[in-house]
Amino acid sequence: MALRKLMEEAERLLRSAGVDEPRLELSRDPRYGEVSSLAAFDLAKKLRRSPNEVASEIVDRMRSEEMEFIKDVEAVRGYINFKPDWIRYSEEILREILEKGEKYGSSEMGAGKRIIIEHTSVNPNKPLHVGHARNTCLGDSLARILRFIGYDVVVLNYIDDSGAQMADLILGFTELGYPLDPPQGMRFDEYCGDVVYVEVSKKVEEDERLAEKRKRIVGEIESGRGKLYQLNRRVVERVLRDQIKTCWRLGATYNILNLESQIISLNIWREVFEKLKEKRLVYRAETGEKAGCWLLDLSKHPILSKEGDEVLVRSDGTTTYVARDIAYAAWKLGETSKDFKYSVWGVNPGGGEIYITDEAGEVDLKLGEIDRVINVIDVRQRRPQEVVKYALKLLGLRSEKYIHYAYEVVALSRKDAERLGHRVEGGEKIVHMSGRRGLYIKVEELLDMLRDRALEEVKKRHEDWSVERMRSVAEKIAVGALRYALIKPDIDKLIVLDTDEILRLEGDTGPYLQYSYARACRILEKSEDEPSTKPPAEPLEVEKKLLRRMAILPKLLSGFDQNLLIKPIANYAYKLASEFNDFYEKAPVLRAQEDIKRFRLGIVMAFKITLANVLRLLGIPLMEEM
């Protein structure tokens, strides 16, 4: 890459001057050069001399005949600053981007390594709400970026098809007279979540007899046999179909759907449980409120022990979420003797089969050696996830490879909640989600609202477009607006969505990025000239700024596999778009003289490629006109 070549040249120059540890970094102030070395500060301490004296001597000893992309080297207050030959350097930047195209910024750093990413994992008893959407968009972006830098990524979606939340639905369908088909015009996942689950949960809380029936249903579902188990499978499948359609609408794709009931029926938990007992890591409580339960001993953990030991098996023999997750985590790390069978569940919109765990399936999928397991789960599950990781460590498994990618939850502004028909009590300014209370903002209704509002603006600008084209563009704006709003903040910060803000065409929004891309497309469309990589003279400062930004993308992505931070990539997209629009205002393209025009078209083409690559990583749809 161009920047790497510049840095390698700077390193060679430093070594030619006798510097063993170059200590190069990008300059904080480009006026002093693109790259700086801090080597003189280290040497000055050893020699007990002024850093600036040492830096000046190093510069004097450099072999200037080895310079290709570097034009000048200066010592300034102890820093050794390298200034590029901008005519050569800009040509190298543009040549690389135009040649690599959709692969610009990619690498092979993850070659030969497989990463599991589990995201979404919504209970199959309700539609996705905006909190789930953050999980899905974060997980999908992680997968996109890691694939781009060479990793083999397998995306899992954990389907919790057992437990009380499913038993509530089955109780409603079998005992309380709820029909299996939803009312006309209502999706099945909405019917289950908004009607059956909410109403049955309230009835169970008020009636001990129903609570006992629900407990028996949980046991039958976990047994993997019987009519209620079969009914549960049909309900799960129908809800799952609707949920995945929503995820596809957000741009997410999957490789494997893991049913929790299959983890139980495969007896992975039993295998792990026996190992825990053999190592005396669990014990059966004989007295107290947990009598008859099996608990994981947390007494030696400095933090987890403060809240007491963790129940893994209840007194009635049913397993807890944490127990099942320990077994599942061991499988993901490849540390169980048993493995699943699969059948083909469906095909992602862009291609690629989706497999589902199926004890009657005929497909074997061996995941092999796993480099890391990344679990996208909100911060409220921090303790359970820490318990799982600690249990893996106690078992002698590779717990350091098990990563909880914790993120904060999502709320909605009061005005948007009211726009969507939710009644907000008192003076609350934001609305938090609660599935049990039926208080949540569904992804589908939020996307529909965003699409409809975007559609109004599209109609104003493009009266000549067909209705189908208008709706297609409006849909892409809606998805881009929501995805960007959910992934651009720090993952440990609560998000309060405000649709007025996220739909703006100015500022740090998805539509602004999409508009910037469309603007570049329009410039290129209007010109019949071929873009050029050769500058006729040293580029203007506004051109250098944009070229500089494009050049750093490979370096930005080079550290992603270690920090897993999406926010810097989102910030990069915004700065790139802002600097392009500044370039567009200050350096006319189509009205420039021929040689300058062709060079600037080269910059526009390179920008289009670079921004497109970044938007794909973030899952933001591209549009050539909007």
C-alpha positions, 0 to 999 in steps of 0.5 A: 500500500502507498502509506506502507511504502512511504513508511518502509522508505522512512524506516530504511532511511533511519536505518541507513543513519544507524537507527536500530529502532525507527519508532515511526508513526503518522504525523499528528500535524501533516504540515510537518510531514506524513510520517514522524519518528520518535527515535531521537528521544530514546537515543537522547536519553541514553546519550544525555543530549538534546533530542533535537541535536540527536535528530539533526545528526540522524537527518544529516547521516541519511542517504538521500539517494534512497528516496523515492516517495520522500522529498524532504526530511526535517528535524523539529523539536526532536521529531524526525519528520518525513515529507513526501514527494506529493506528485509521486505519492499521490500517483501511488495512492490513486494507482493502488486504489484504482487497481485493487478496486473492491479489494482496496483495504483488504488483507490476508492477516487472518488467512488460515484462521477461523473465527466464530461470531454468534449474534442476534440470538433472539428468543423465537417467541417475538419479533426483533426490537431495536435492541436486537437490531443493534446486536445484529448490526454489530455482529454482522459488521464484525463478520464483514470486516474480519472476512475483509481482512482474511479471516474465515468467519462462521456466523452462528445464531443461537435459537433458544427454543426451550425454556419458560418463554417458549412454554408460555406460547405452547400453554397459550396454544394448548390450554388457553384457546389461542389459535395457531394462526395470527389475525389477518395482516399480522405476522406470526412473530408479532402475534406470538410476541405482542399477543400470546406471550404477553397475555399468557405471561400475565395469566401465569403470574396470577395463577399457580395452576398455570405456573405448574402446567408451564413447568411440565411443558418446559420439561417435555420440551427439554425431553425432545419427545412428545406432542408438545415438543413437536408443536414447539418445533413448528412454532419456533420454525414459523417465528424464526422465518419471520425473524430472519426476514427482518435480519435480512432486511437489515443486511445480515446473513448467517451460516448456522442456526443452533437450536438449544433443544439440539444441544440438550438432546445431543447430551453435550451438557451431560458430557460437560456436567460429568467433567464438572463433577469429576473435577469437583467443580460443582456440588448438590445443595442439600439444604436451604432454598437451593436444596436439590440444585447443582451449583458451580463453585465460584468461591475462588473467583474474586468477583463472581463469588460475591453474588454466590455460587451459580445454579446449573441444574434446578431441583426439578432436573431442568438446566439453567441458561448458564449451564446450557451456555457452558456446554455450547461454549465448549462445543464452539471451542471444539472441546466436546466429543459429540457434534451436531448433524445439520440440514439446509434451512434456507439460502441467504439473499446474496447466496450461501446456504444456511444450515440448522442443527437437526438430529435427523440431518444428513449434513456434517459440518466440521468447524475445525480449529477455532482461533476465537469465539466472539459472542455479541451479547448485551451488557446485562449478561455480563455476569452469566458470560463471566461465569461461562468463561470461568467454567471453561477455565476451570475445565482446562479449556481455552477460555482466553479464546472466548470473547464476550462482545458486550454492548449497551442497550437501545432506547427510543426518543419519546416523540418517536415512540409516540409516532409509533403508537406507544403511550409514554407515561409521565415525563419520560423522555426516552422509552426502554424495551420490555418484551414481557410487558409488550413494550418494545419498538419492533425493527419492522415498524421502525424501518417502515417509518424511516422508509416512509419518511425517506420516501416523502423526500425522494418523491419531492426530488424525483417526481419522474421516478417509478414508484418501485424505484422510489421505494427501493431508494427509500428502503436503502436510506432507511436501512443505512440510517438505522444501521449507522446509528446503531454501530457508530457509537462506542459499544458501551454507550446507551443509544437513544434513537431519534429518527429526526437526527438519523435521517438528516442528509447533513452531519454524521448520519448514514444518509449523509454517507450515502449521499456523498457516494451518490454525488461521486457517482454523478460527477463520474457519470457526467464526464466522458474523460478517463480518470488519471492517476498522474497529477499535473502539478503538486496537489492542492491542500484540499486534494492532499487531505482527501488523498491522505485520508484514503491512504490510511484505510489499510492501516486503520483496518490492520489493527481491527482483529485485535481491537474489534472496534467498529466506531473508528471505521464509522468515524473514518467513513464520516471524515472521508465523506466530509473531506470529499465534500470539502474537495468538491466545493473547493476544487472544481472537477468538471470545469477544470482544465483537461489535465487537472480535470482528469486527475481530479476525476481520478481522485473522485473515482478513488473516493468512490471505491474507498467509501464503497468498500467502507460502507459495505463493511458497515452494511450500509446500502450503496446508491448511485442516485438519491 
